[in-house]
Amino acid sequence: MRSLVIEDDPATARYICRGLQETGHVVMHRDNGLDGMHDAVNENWDLIILDRLLPGGVDGLSILARLRELGKSTPVLIVSALTSTDERVHGLRLGGDDYISKPFAFAELMARVEALLRRANPERGDTRLQVADLTVDLRSFRVRRGTTPIVLQPRELRLLTYLMRHEGQVITRTMLLEAVWDCHFDPQTNVIDVQISRLRSKVDKGFSPPLIHTIRGIGYVLGVRTAHERSASDAVAQEAIPAHATAGDVTGNAAADSTAADTAAADTTAHDMGAGERTCA
């Protein structure tokens, strides 16, 4: 879930951004109207949280009006200290989807965010994800495998929910970098392999059937896979190996993508993951 927060007050911005990140959002923050306008109209967002009074020569309602002029239907939640009935009506009539007055409780903000996202994405309206006996409650952020509770860190939760929403689909590393890390370049680390290994150790270790599968040289897929499907995916991955690759290259690639190698990477390259996290926040 990609969210843009346009808010000039540092304390309010930190409060909103931290809360959204803890609930699985990838958040970008802009503290002025000019930068906020640029990002709002030039990128795709699942949600925009917008202050009205902004520095930079562009106010919040100008950003909102421009979005709607361009035909963008991104849900916009206005957060403002302008709280009179006339001000709220004005913001809603210009295209705001909801309006919350400062100061506010984060629980109310999130309830409004959830309502906006349900209306904008009816297919995501369900607050529970399930694949086989793996479940995620999107309201309480409780994860279970059967009756066993699983404790995940925020990044692990974002990674798992993204994979579950795309059950059965092969997800490439580039797709994961963009969707989970909001990173649009190769950070030159094995951050994804490390995080997948950690997630697999929590979600699959000690459970049957395994749900997180590596597609060698391509990416990952979450779901229940038969032996035939695993063999077929291995064959596809083998065909993807360049003709000039040596036997050592093939062996090395296979080993690098195996579960054992992932686990070893998690133990020996934690510093790489840290660098990746800093690079792709």
Secondary structure, 3 states (H helix, E strand, C coil): CEEEEECCCHHHHHHHHHHHHHCCCEEEEECCHHHHHHHHHHCCCCEEEEECCCCCCCCHHHHHHHHHHCCCCCCEEEEECCCCHHHHHHHHHCCCCEEEECCCCHHHHHHHHHHHHHHHCHHHCCCEEEECCEEEECCCCEEEECCEEECCCHHHHHHHHHHHHCCCCCEEHHHHHHHHCCCCCCCCCCHHHHHHHHHHHHHCCCCCCCCEEEECCCEEEECCCCHHHHHHHHHHHHHCCCCCCCHHHHHHHHHHHCHHHHHHHHHHCHHHHHHHHHHCC
